[in-house]
Amino acid sequence: MRIDPMGRRGRDRVFYGSADRWIGRLLLLGVVVAVPKEMSEPTLAGLPFDVAAAGFFAVMGWFCFRLGFRLGLTARLDHFEVVNPLTVERIAYRDVTSIDLDLISVRLTLASGRKVRAWGLSDSLQSTAGSKGQDLVDRLGVIVAERQAADGPRHTRSRFPDWWVPIALFVLFSAAIGYRLSVR
């Protein structure tokens, strides 16, 4: 787990898992390079199968993009920003009642009783166990205690962020299919 050094003196502190990011980036590279190449080759499958495959790989590419570039937990000046594969949540420090460590995530418990998990923090199942994981929880607890007085935004949750990525990938893959059909 890396901690952004710019987090001193009240600025943003960014927590993320580096191995998770590289796996997502490599998978995205494979999807972006290999799929259009494969879809531009002649195929025995029909056009409906090709369009369905382009849609499937666009969604898979979006998920790899989220894993490789977006996952993490950021302690901003007045709120936590939890970025998970399907959601982005902004939580004011005054709403956080406890921070706990799960097997593969950090769990923030809110005053309303709702639990928010930060999935993008662990490099592996083993790195969140023991003293390293407890050190992260203690560090997040200190941040909450330091910034508790700050009025933050109300709790917001946005689902399916970065909606433009699957559309852009679908256009790329459809262009490869169009190229194959025009060359035939």
C-alpha positions, -999 to +999 in steps of 0.1 A: +000+000+000+014+034-009+006+067+008+009+099-012+036+120+005+018+153-004-007+145+024+010+167+050-004+199+065-041+193+057-038+185+020-052+154+003-039+120+014-043+093-012-043+056-003-043+029-030-029-005-038-002-005-064-003-041-075-041-039-081-035-009-103-009-026-125-030-057-130-060-035-142-037-015-165-022-046-181-057-061-186-069-028-201-039-027-224-047-063-236-083-054-242-075-021-261-048-037-283-059-073-288-097-070-293-097-045-322-069-065-339-089-097-335-122-080-346-106-066-378-097-102-389-122-122-410-146-143-389-171-171-393-194-156-367-222-133-378-225-096-373-248-099-342-222-120-324-195-095-333-216-066-319-224-085-287-187-094-283-178-057-288-203-047-261-189-074-237-153-063-242-163-027-239-178-034-204-148-055-195-124-027-206-144-002-185-140-024-155-102-028-161-100+010-165-117+014-131-093-011-115-062+003-131-068+041-128-095+049-103-097+027-072-086+042-040-094+061-009-086+098-006-087+119+025-096+153+013-097+185+034-133+180+045-144+145+034-133+110+025-137+100-012-141+063-016-137+051-052-148+015-058-152-003-091-189+006-095-193+037-072-178+069-059-188+080-025-181+113-007-183+110+031-179+139+055-156+132+085-184+141+109-204+112+096-177+085+102-182+067+135-157+039+131-131+025+108-126-013+107-104-037+088-120-065+069-103-094+052-099-075+019-111-040+025-113-011+049-149-005+062-161+029+072-192+029+095-214+060+092-236+076+118-266+063+100-254+027+104-245+023+068-212+006+060-190+018+031-161-005+020-130+008+003-122-022-020-093-007-039-068-006-011-053-040-008-024-052-029-033-088-019-053-106+008-021-109+029-010-073+029-041-060+047-036-085+076-016-078+107+002-047+117+002-031+082-035-032+080-040-019+116-015+009+108-037+020+080-068+019+102-050+039+129-038+065+103-073+069+090-086+073+125-061+101+132-072+119+100-109+117+111-100+130+146-079+159+131-105+170+106-137+162+125-146+198+130-146+206+093-180+207+078-180+185+048-204+179+020-234+157+026-229+120+018-232+115-019-229+083-040-226+082-078-230+049-096-213+039-128-189+068-130-167+071-161-197+062-183-178+074-214-152+047-213-174+017-225-189+040-252-154+049-264-143+013-264-175+001-281-169+027-309-133+015-312-143-021-315-172-013-338-147+006-360-126-026-362-157-046-372-166-019-398-131-020-412-133-057-416-167-055-434-155-027-457-123-046-467-142-078-475 
